[in-house]
Every structure is written in C-alpha cells, then in structure tokens.
Amino acid sequence: MNQEQYVIQIHKKFCPDATPTNVPMQPSLKLKKAKECDVSQPYREIVGALMFIAQATRPDINFAVSTLCRYFNCYDKEHFNAAVYVIRYLLGTKSLGLVYYRTNEQVMVRFFSDSSFGDDIDTRRSTTGVVGFIGSCCVIWISQLQKGVSLS
C-alpha cells in the first residue's frame, strides 16, 4: 500500500518547485514556539495532509509529523519550511509504503521502542517512539511526547 498519487498532489499544491531529499527532517533542526504567529502560511493544512499519510502508509515520517503537530497554535516560516522538508522527503520516496503478504513461516510478534531525553525546547519533555510488527508487517507505530518532564 502506498499513497504515491496523494504525495504528488500535495507536492504540486504546496511546494511545486521543491526538490527531493533523503531524510524526513533535518537532524540538527530544533523547533520552538514562534514569538509571533504567521497564519499566512498553509501550515496546518500541510501538517494535516502529512498526518493522513503518516497514519495510513508511512510510519517513517511519524516522528517528524509528531514534532510539527506541537506547533499548530503558533508557527512561523521556520515551521512551514520544516513541513515542506517532509514533503520533499515524501517526493523522493513516493513509491514506498507498507507491504503485507501471507507466509507459511511461524509468525513472530515484535515491538521496539526508543526515547529521547528532554528534546522539546519549550517544555523539556522527552519523546517516546514505539513500532510493532507481526511477522514482517508493521501494524502499529507511535511517536509522542511523554507526560512527565525529565529532570536528570
């Protein structure tokens, strides 16, 4: 399952001149709440489209989309550019998606998790990620801020 046509559609709508990239978010990017909101940009619309793609067929962008969702209420050009960067990644990997197939082998259930340490600049909260597989098929993926604050 993939959403190649939808990726092309949002690329044409929001950033037709953008070129593909090979990572969903710049590793050194540290977003923080904007001092003044720039509501002239279609940031919420882009992030909503990315949420749909992340939940349907592309768990690889879930962390980036989760990070962008934190700034729905106050965003600026830096946040908009980060959202366009995710679209650029999707453009370069538009044929990727989830693959489910039947197998005669014993099916294993596997879960993996990871977390950061206080990476949210505004709240100092950490991010936790979980991915679950049945066989080789990804069936659940989560990336979210932890409820507690890291002190040490």
N, C-alpha and C positions, 0 to 999 in steps of 0.2 A: 504494500500500500504506500503510495506517495501522493504528494499534492503539487506536482510539477506545474500544472496549469495555474493553480492558485498563486504559487510563488511568482510566476511570470506576470500575472495580473497585478499583484501588489507592487512588484518592481516597477512596472510601467506607470502605475498610479502615483507612487510616492517618490521614486528616485530613478527616473528613466536613464540618466547619464551615469549612474553608479556602475563601477566595475566589480567583478567577483573578488572575494578574499577567502582565505582558507581557515580562519578561526571565527567563531561566533561573537567574540568580544575581545577587545584588546586586553592582554593580561595585566598591563600596568594601569588600566583605567580605574579610577576611584571616583564614582559619582557621589555627590552630596546634594542636599536640598538646595534648590536655587534661591538666591536672595530676592529676585523678582521673577514672577511667572511670565512666560512668553506664550500666551494662549493663541498666538497667530499660527503656530506650527500644528500640524495634524498629529501630534504625538500620541494622544490617546487612541486615535483610530489605528495608527500603525501598531501600537502595542497590543490592541485588541486583536488585530489580524495575526500577530505573532503568537498570541496566546492560543488561538484556534489551531494554528499549525503545530505548536508545541504539544498540545494535549491530544491531537489526533494522530500524528505520524512522526514527529521529530523530537524525541526526548533529548537529543543532543543540544538543543537551544534552550532547554528549560531553565538552566541557571541564569543565562543572560536575560531571558524574559522575566524571570522572577525578580531580578535586580531592577529592571526597567519599571516594573509594576510598583515599586516602592515610591515612585516619584509622580504618580498620577495627579496629585494635588498641586504640585509646584515644580515645574520643569522649565528648562531653558534650551538654548541652542546645543549645548553640550549633550544633554539628554536625547534630543532629537537626532543628533549625529550618531550617538551610540545605537539608537533604534535602527537607523539607516544602515549601520555597520552589520547588524544582524541580517537585514535583508540582503546585503551584499554577500554574506556567507551563504545564505539560502540560495542565492542565484548561482553561486559556484558549485553547490551541491544539490541542485534541484531534483535530480533523479534519485536521491537517497530516500529511504523510507523504511517501514517495518516489513519484515518478511516472516510469514507464518507458513509452516509446512508440516505435514504428517511424517512421522518417523516410527520405525519398528523398535528403536532402541529404548532402553529404560529412561523415563523422563525424570530429570532432576529439577528440584526447585532450589534456586539460589538467590540470595539477596546480598547486596553490597551497600555499604554506607560510608560516608565521609563527612567531615565538618571542618569549618574554618575556625579561627579564633578572633572574635571581635572585629570582623572585617567591615561592618557597616559604620561608616564615619560618623553619621548623625546620632546613632543610638548605641554604638559599641556592641550590638548583638551579633552573635555568630550565625552562620548559615549551615544548615544540615541538608545533605542530599542522600537519597535512597533510590536504588534501582533494583527491580525484581525480575527474574527470568523463570519461565517454565520451559525446560529444555533450552533451546537457543533463542526462544521468543521473548522479547521484552514485554511484560504485561503491566508493570506499574513503574512510575518514575515521579519523584517528588524533589523539589528544591525549595526550602523555605527558611525564614528567619526563626531562630529559637526564641522561645518566650522569655527566657531569663537573660540577664546581662552577665558577660564574662568579666570577672574582677581580677583574675590572675591566671 
